[in-house]
């Protein structure tokens, strides 16, 4: 799976990406809402090794890297959790290097992935799980047409403490209906 946007190339994660991914994923302040903050490069190497080799396999996580086409710098990654294929549901999550926050990269990448999931693979529903304190990610999800479906209180144990979790979702019909309105 390779996708291209105006500024980004989205391609499968490779073992050689480990140092770049470690550089931004290990930043505890920038990633304070993430469930996984690697402490060593070896943890990232294992993470990449455990990622599915092909997308769209039931019960797997597939990781894409986001490459700035102009500079060829890896600016972030986007994970896809494929549930049981018969139910046609996928979970998405995106992490960017802090230098690329608030520049529209996450929205651009997510829009390309959502279009691919709904139009090419004919998925029915896509969800994302967000810490309710992560207002930037909530704004991103809402800007793409996701709607809040649930708020679970202290449901995840992350980074040494219990945190709330909000679930946002969008259906294929909603995505297709709102494409023009979203400016995508």
C-alpha positions in Angstrom: 0.0 0.0 0.0 1.5 3.3 -1.1 -0.4 6.5 -1.3 0.5 10.0 -2.4 -0.8 13.4 -1.5 0.3 16.9 -2.5 3.1 16.9 0.0 3.4 13.4 1.3 4.3 9.9 0.3 2.7 7.3 2.5 4.5 4.0 2.4 4.9 0.9 4.5 7.3 1.2 7.5 10.7 -0.4 6.9 13.4 -1.5 9.3 15.7 1.3 8.2 13.0 3.8 9.5 13.7 2.8 13.1 16.2 5.6 14.0 13.9 8.3 12.6 10.8 6.9 14.3 12.7 6.6 17.6 13.8 10.2 17.3 10.2 11.6 17.4 8.3 8.8 19.1 10.6 8.8 22.2 9.7 12.5 22.9 7.7 12.1 26.1 6.3 15.6 26.1 5.2 15.7 22.4 3.7 12.2 22.8 2.2 12.5 26.2 -1.2 11.1 24.9 0.3 8.1 23.2 0.0 4.6 24.6 3.5 3.7 23.4 6.6 5.8 23.9 9.7 3.8 23.2 12.7 4.1 25.6 15.2 2.4 23.3 15.9 2.1 19.6 15.5 -1.7 20.1 11.9 -1.2 21.1 11.2 0.5 17.8 13.0 -2.2 15.9 10.8 -4.8 17.6 7.7 -2.7 16.9 8.5 -2.6 13.2 9.3 -6.3 13.1 5.9 -7.0 14.7 4.0 -4.9 12.2 2.0 -6.8 9.6 3.8 -7.1 6.3 0.7 -6.5 4.2 -2.4 -4.3 4.9 -6.0 -5.4 5.2 -5.3 -8.6 7.1 -7.8 -9.3 9.8 -6.7 -8.7 13.4 -3.5 -7.0 12.3 -1.8 -3.6 12.7 -0.2 -2.2 9.6 2.0 0.9 9.8 2.6 3.6 7.2 5.3 6.2 7.3 4.6 9.8 6.2 7.5 11.1 4.0 7.7 14.8 3.0 8.1 14.6 -0.8 10.1 17.8 -1.0 12.7 17.1 1.8 12.3 13.3 1.8 12.2 13.4 5.6 10.1 11.0 7.6 7.6 13.3 9.4 5.4 10.7 11.1 3.6 7.4 11.0 0.0 6.2 10.7 -1.3 3.0 12.1 -4.1 0.9 10.7 -5.7 -1.8 12.9 -7.8 -4.1 10.7 -10.5 -5.9 12.6 -12.3 -9.0 11.3 -12.5 -8.6 7.5 -16.2 -9.5 7.4 -17.2 -6.6 9.6 -15.2 -4.1 7.4 -14.0 -1.9 10.3 -10.6 -0.3 10.8 -9.0 1.8 13.6 -6.6 4.5 12.6 -4.1 6.6 14.6 -1.4 9.1 13.6 1.8 10.3 15.2 3.9 13.2 13.9 7.3 14.6 14.8 6.6 17.8 16.8 8.3 19.9 14.1 5.4 19.0 11.8 2.5 19.6 14.2 -0.1 22.2 13.1 1.0 22.2 9.5 -1.9 20.0 8.1 0.2 16.9 7.5 -1.9 14.6 9.7 -5.1 15.8 8.1 -3.6 15.3 4.6 -2.4 11.8 5.4 -5.7 10.8 7.2 -7.8 12.1 4.3 -5.8 10.0 1.8 -6.0 6.9 4.0 -9.8 7.3 4.7 -10.5 7.7 1.0 -8.5 4.6 0.3 -10.2 2.6 3.0 -13.7 3.6 2.0 -13.4 3.8 -1.8 -10.8 1.2 -2.7 -11.3 -1.4 0.1 -14.9 -0.6 0.7 -14.7 -0.5 4.4 -17.8 0.3 6.3 -16.6 2.1 9.4 -13.4 3.7 10.7 -12.7 4.6 14.3 -10.1 6.4 16.2 -9.3 6.3 20.0 -8.3 9.6 21.6 -7.4 10.8 25.1 -10.0 13.5 25.8 -7.3 15.9 26.9 -5.8 15.7 23.4 -7.7 18.5 21.9 -5.6 18.8 18.8 -6.4 15.2 17.8 -10.1 15.7 18.6 -10.1 18.8 16.3 -8.4 16.8 13.6 -11.0 13.9 13.8 -13.9 16.4 13.8 -12.4 18.3 10.9 -12.5 15.0 8.9 -16.1 14.4 9.7 -15.7 11.9 12.6 -18.3 12.1 15.3 -17.9 11.2 19.0 -19.5 7.9 19.8 -18.3 7.1 23.3 -16.4 8.4 26.3 -14.9 5.7 28.5 -13.8 6.8 32.0 -10.4 5.6 33.2 -10.5 2.7 30.7 -6.9 2.7 29.6 -3.8 2.3 31.7 -1.1 4.4 30.0 2.2 5.7 31.1 1.7 4.7 34.7 -1.9 5.9 35.2 -5.5 5.4 34.2 -6.9 7.7 31.5 -10.2 8.3 29.8 -10.7 7.3 26.2 -13.0 8.8 23.6 -14.0 6.9 20.5 -14.7 8.8 17.3 -16.0 7.1 14.2 -17.1 7.8 10.6 -19.0 5.6 8.2 -18.3 5.2 4.5 -21.6 6.9 3.6 -20.7 9.9 5.8 -17.2 10.2 4.3 -18.5 10.0 0.7 -21.4 12.5 1.5 -19.1 15.0 3.1 -16.0 14.9 0.8 -16.9 18.2 -0.9 -17.8 20.0 2.3 -14.5 18.9 3.9 -12.4 20.5 1.2 -10.7 17.2 0.3 
